[in-house]
Amino acid sequence: MKRAFLFVLDSVGIGGANDAEAFGDTGSNTVGHIMERAARGEADEAGLREGPLTLPNLATLGLFHALDAASDHPLAEASKAPTVTGFWGAADEVSNGKDTPSGHWEIAGVPVRFDWGYFPDEIPCFPQDLLDTIYKEAGLEGSLGNKHASGTEIIAELGEEHVKTGLPIFYTSADSVFQIAAHEEAFGLQRLYDLCELVRTHVDALNIGRVIARPFLGSSAEDFERTGNRRDYSVLPPEPTLLDRLTDAGGRVLAVGKIGDIFAHQGITKLRKATGNMALFDATLETMDEAGDRDLVFTNFVDFDMLYGHRRNVAGYAAALEAFDRRLPELTAKLRDGDLMMITADHGCDPTWRGTDHTRERVPIIGTGPGLRPGTIGVRPSYADMGETIAEHLGLDAGPHGTSFLSTIANA
């Protein structure tokens, strides 16, 4: 029986991207810079964590070997496990963006070769004709924000005015996104979803990747907090992905977390939602138990990016990595003959970097499975190599992008 498990640690990049300069990200390194800060005691937080970054289980799968291969980071060598039990390597991204859909679609075998649309970093950032159309069709008197902003900061800034006036908060970032924040009770959760669906129909012409509902609760700026009812309204991938190919061939894709939203729910057999990395971990373990022959369990662990990368919270990011590492043996304990587990990322979001946006980095590829050979798979030229490896493992025909490395790790 063949099964595959693909786990994306959202934004856990390892530096060294061959085109980082084109994105203004030369020198960014999410894992490497967290290690540096932690080694200097600058990732200590009372009651949370302290000391050097400690990831023994990820190290045993080859994370720090991958970091060394990707970016030759000076702390990588000393952090390597003496014995590596997994396969390890890194990959460059060939997609035009450093956003979530581009990264995930390329992992699933479909690089994004077109250019996304973006909104300019000016106030207002959204075209007035677009806003007027939305206001008219949604029955709105207007909106708040209309600028580039951090999601938590703009809620603190404008949340009280939003609750008082009933006007939704519109904002964007360096990614191809139109984000709408609204109070779940004062504005209404379903009303927020309906508004996002309406906006989705009007930003297609601008080639905007995602419209994101960002609901929150609370009574004032001091206690406003985003809830787990986020929803992403994505465009469809431009070609059939690994998910489509697998489901068309009779296999199942069991998605956990925001994977369904990222792929516009195309190629998804079953979706299990959860909020927070540890809840996502629990949901993943349950889903692994359900997986059968030719099934793919596909999870995105979003907290690394959403809670810590974008918020430039080094201590929180380090603690989240260590929390995942402590539970990693629970995943490997679920593996049985015929299984392939792969852990990677979709881009970087260096918490030490300027701004609040993603960073262009190589991503790690580490993994294991009973009977699979440990050792290096090298630095791969595209994330798509991961999707093609899983495709070959599950008995699918080769796709048009990427090259499988299954022969490197499979039994002779």
N, C-alpha and C positions, 0 to 999 in steps of 0.2 A: 504494500500500500504506500502510495506517494502522497505526502502532504507538504505544504510550504507555509512558513510563517514569516511575515515581513513587518518589521517594527521600525517606524520612523521616529527618531528622537528629534522632534521639531527644532531646527536651528542649531543642532550640535555640530557645527563645522570645525574643521581642523586646519584651516589656513591654506596658503600656498596655491590658490587658484591661478591658473596660467593667464587669465584675463582680468585679474582683480583691478589692474590699473584703469581699465576702461570703465569701471564702476566706481572709481574713487576709493577702493578698498584695499589697496596695496598694504600689506602688513597686518591686516585683520586676521584674527585667529581665536575663535571662540574658546575652544578647550585650552589652547596654549596660554592665552592671557588670563583665564581663570586660574590655571596652575600657578602662574607667576604671582598673581595677587595673593593667592592662598599661601604660597611659600613665604611671602613677606608678612604674613599675618594680616593682610588687608581684606581678607574674606571672612574674618571672624565676626560673629554676631552672637551676643549672649543668648543662651537658650536655644540656639539654632545649630551652630557648628563652629569649629575652630581648627586651626592648623593647616598643614598641606592637604591638597586635594587627594582623597583616598578612594580609589576605584579598583579594588583587587580583582573583582570578577570580570569587569570589562577589560582589565589589563590581561587577564588570562586568555580572553578571546582574541587579544591582539590590538586593543585600542591604541596603546602608546607606540606599538610598532607601526600602526597606520599613521599616527601623528608624525612620527619620524619620517616616514616615507613621503607624506604629503607636504610637510613644511620644514623638515629638519629643525624642529624646535629644540632649543638647548636643554630643556628639562625632560624631553621624551626618553632619552637613553636611560637615564637613571630610574625612570618610572616603569620601564618594561618588565613584564613578568619573566622570570627565568625560564619558565616552560610555558609555551603557548599551546593551548588545546584546540584553538579554532583557526579558521582561515581569516586572513586580514589583508586589507589594502585600502585604497582610496579612489575617488573618482572626481574628475572635472565635470562641470556642467556645460553643456553646449547650448542650452536654451537661452533665448535673448533676455529673459528676466531672472531676477533672484527672488522670486515670490513663491508662495506656497503651491499654487496650481502648476506653475512651470516645473518646479522641483519634483512634485509627485507624478505628474504626467510623464516626465522624462524617466523617472524610476520605473514607471509602468510601460516603458518602451516607446513613448511618443514625445520627442523633444519639441519645444515650442520655437519654431523658426521665424514666426511672424513677430511684429512689434505690438505689444499691448498699448492701449491708450492710457494716458496719465493726466491728472489734473495739475495745473501749475501751482507752484508754491507762492501764492499771492492771495490777497483777501479782496473780494470773494474768489474762491478757487473754482467754483462751478459756473458754467455759462448761464447767463440770466435767462436765455430762452429755454434751457433745460429746466431751470427752477420754476419758471412760469408755467410750463406744461405740467410739471409735477403738482404744483399748488392747485391748478385748475382741476385736474383729474382726481386729486385726493381730497379736495375740499379744504385745503389748508390756507390759512391767512399768511403764511410765510414759514420761515425756519430760523434756527439759530446756528451759529458757528460758521459754516461755509468756509473752512480753512483747513490747512494741514495741522494735525494735532495728535497728541497721545490720547488714547481712549480714556484712561483714568483721569488725566488732567482736565480734559474738556468737560467730563461729567462734573468734576469738582467746581469748575469755573461756571458752567452754564446749567447745571442740573436744577438748581432752585428756580431759576428763571423759566426753565422748561416746564416744571411742575405748575408754576403760577400761570403761565401763558398758554400751555398746551401745544406750543410749537416744538416740533422734533428737532433734534440736534444733528446736523449734517456735517460730516468731516471726511478727510481723506489722509493719505500718507504718500510716501515715495512709491508705494506699490500701486498696482492698478485696481483701486478699490473705491467704492462709494459706501461709506459707513453711516449708519443711522442709529443714534442712541436715543432711547426713550424709556420712561419709567413704566414698569410692567403694570402697575395699578392705575396711576394717574392717566397714562396715555392708553394703556391696554396692550397686552402681548400680541393678541391676534391682529389688532390694528397695525402694530409695528410690522408684523410679518406681511400683511396685505400691502402696506406701503412699500416694503422692500420688493415685493413681487412687481408692483407697478413700476418702480424705478428701474428694475431689471429690464423691462421691455423698452425703456427709453435710453439706456446706456449701451445697448448692443451696438448701435450705430457708431459709438465712440470707441468700441473694442475694449471696454472695461471688463476686467477679469471677474471681479466679484462685487456683489452688493451684500453687505454684512449687517445683519440685525444685531445690535448691541444693547440688550435690555438690562436695566438695573433696578435696584430697590433701595429704600432708605428714605429718611425724612429731611435730611439736610446735607450740605456739602461735607460735613464731618463724618457722616456714616453712609453716604451713597456707596453702593458696591454692585459691580456687575454680577449677573447671575449666570447659571449654566445653560440658559435658554438661548444662547447665541445660535444664529443660523446663517449659513453662507449660501448665497444664490450665485452659483458659478455658471459660466458658459460651458458648453459641451467640449470635450477634447476634439481636436480637428481630425483625428483618425481613431480607429479602434485601438484601445489600450489592451494591455495584458488582461485586464478585468473582462473586457468584452470577449477577447479570444478564448479565455478560460470558460466563461459561462456558455458561450456558443458551442464549445466542445463537450458540454455536459458536466463540467466541474462547478464548484460553488465558490463565491467570494463572500466571506464572512467579515464584514467591516466593523471596526470598533472606533468610536470617537467621531471625528469630523471627516473621515474618509469619504462617507457618502456625499457630503456637501461638496468636497473638493472635486469629485468626479460627476457632479450634477446627478448623482444617484444612478448613473448609467453603468451597467456591468456589476451591480451590487445585488447579491442574492438575499442577504440578511444583514441588518444593521443593528448594532447594540450601542446605545449612547451612554455616556458617563461623564461626570464632571470632575476634573482633577486627575493628576497622574496616577495616584494610588487607586482611585476608583477605576480608572482606565486599565490599570494593571489587573485588578480583580476581574473586570469584565473580559479581559484578554484570556486569563486563565480559564474562565468558564467557557469561552468560545473555543479554546483549544481542545477542550474535552468534547465538544460537539463536532469537531472537524473530522471528516471522513476522507476516503480515497479521492485524490485530485482536488482537494479543497485548499483554498488559500485564506489564511487569517491575516488581515491587514489592519494594523493599528497605528494611529498617530498619537504620540504623547505630546500634547500641545503646551503644557505648562512651561517647559524650558523657554519657548519663544514668547508666549503671551504674557506670562507673569514675570519673567526675569530678564530675557533678552531685550525686549522692547523697553522695559522699564529700567534697563541698565543697572540691574541689581545683582552684583557679583556674588555676594554671600548667598542670596536665595538660589541663584543658578547652581552654585557649587553644592549646596545642600540638596537640591533636587537631583543632581547627578549622583550624589552619594546614596540618596534614598532609592533611586532606581537600581543602582549597583547592588545594594543589600538584598534586593528582591530578585535579582537576575537568576539565582539558582532555582527559583520556583518555576521559571520558564524552561530552563534546560531540563529540569526534572520531568517535564511533560513530554519530552521528545522520545520517540520510539523509532524502530527501524523504518527506513524510508522517508524520514522527515528531514527537511532543510529549514533551518532558521537563519534569518539574515537581519542584522541591525544596521541602520544607516541614518542619514539625515537628509533634509530637503534643501538646505541652504545654511548660511551662518547667521547669527545675530549676536555679534561680539558685545558683551555687556560693558566692555571697557572702551568701546569705539565712540566716536563723536555721533551726535544725533540719536535717533531712536529707531532707525530702520535696519532692515536685514543687511548682511554683509556677504559679498561674493567670496566664497571659500570652497575648497575641496571638502568632500564629506567622507566620513569613514565607511568602510564596508567590512563588517566583522560578522562571523557567524559560525555555526557548527551544526552537527547532526550525527547520529550514530553511524559510524563507518566512514564518515567523510574525512578527507585528509586535512590536517592542519598545515599552515604555511602561507606564504604570500601569494596573492593574486595580482600584485603590482598596482600601479596607478592607472586606472582605467580611463579611457578618453571620453567616456560618457556615462552618465547615470543609467542610461538605457541598458548597459551591460547587465545590471542587476535583474531587470525585468526579463531579459532574454535567458538568463541563467535559470530563473524560476520557471520560465516557459518550457525550457528543455527538460528540467527536472520533472515537470508535470505532464510531459509527453506531447507538448504542443509544437506545431511547426514554427520554424524561425520567423521572426518578424522582420520588417524592413530596416529597423534601426537597432544598433547595438550588437554586441558579440558576446555570446555566452562564455563563461569561464568554468562551466560545470566539469569539463574534462580535467581541469586543474585540481579540483577538489574531490572528484568522485573516486571511488575505488577503482584500481586498475583492473 
